[in-house]
């Protein structure tokens, strides 16, 4: 079955970096993208960005541009999300999710959805 | 604007029908997807595209869209449907956006 297994919880100091991994299994990794979503304590879901596992193309949320890097290792079917210059408001649960794109050729656009999610990785930023 | 707006909270009597809405300019062009999240758990996809349910999602969940509004309808709400529900879509640059979420209470 399709599964995304994320790395364990992290505790970091302000200014440090964190790298979260997301290992995929049960499907052809390069056929789909991976989205990253985070959720601060008691808050809603926040879209962070996505990466194509096929060609490495990325698209990041404007507010995270310059601090976030998403990568993949196709040899191990693993996606990574690195966030730098951590602040206290980066404290959150970080999720990866498989991104499925549907092309609506007749209208010249695509939409996407996230069908399988990892269980989440808690990142705590505290001095 | 790429923002999506949801009512913060909605309640429904057990067995009745409830509609959860999501408004935003991007919904005039792109389909939304809907996610259910229970406390301490990862989100679960419940509706995507025009009105598609993933395998395992009960058929009491349905989706629709009109103009700038996407809707998730639960027909015959059950106690286990009590959860937070989030809509998600994309903007013209391919960036994603979530609604603020709706907390559904089943009375």
Boltz contact constraints between the chains, C-beta under 6 A:
constraints:
  - contact:
      token1: [A, 44]
      token2: [B, 100]
      max_distance: 6.0
  - contact:
      token1: [A, 44]
      token2: [B, 101]
      max_distance: 6.0
  - contact:
      token1: [A, 45]
      token2: [B, 86]
      max_distance: 6.0
  - contact:
      token1: [A, 45]
      token2: [B, 98]
      max_distance: 6.0
  - contact:
      token1: [A, 47]
      token2: [B, 96]
      max_distance: 6.0
  - contact:
      token1: [A, 47]
      token2: [B, 97]
      max_distance: 6.0
  - contact:
      token1: [A, 47]
      token2: [B, 98]
      max_distance: 6.0
  - contact:
      token1: [A, 59]
      token2: [B, 94]
      max_distance: 6.0
  - contact:
      token1: [A, 59]
      token2: [B, 95]
      max_distance: 6.0
  - contact:
      token1: [A, 95]
      token2: [B, 42]
      max_distance: 6.0
  - contact:
      token1: [A, 111]
      token2: [B, 30]
      max_distance: 6.0
  - contact:
      token1: [A, 111]
      token2: [B, 31]
      max_distance: 6.0
  - contact:
      token1: [A, 113]
      token2: [B, 33]
      max_distance: 6.0
  - contact:
      token1: [A, 113]
      token2: [B, 48]
      max_distance: 6.0
  - contact:
      token1: [A, 115]
      token2: [B, 45]
      max_distance: 6.0
  - contact:
      token1: [A, 117]
      token2: [B, 42]
      max_distance: 6.0
  - contact:
      token1: [A, 117]
      token2: [B, 43]
      max_distance: 6.0
  - contact:
      token1: [A, 119]
      token2: [B, 42]
      max_distance: 6.0
  - contact:
      token1: [A, 120]
      token2: [B, 42]
      max_distance: 6.0
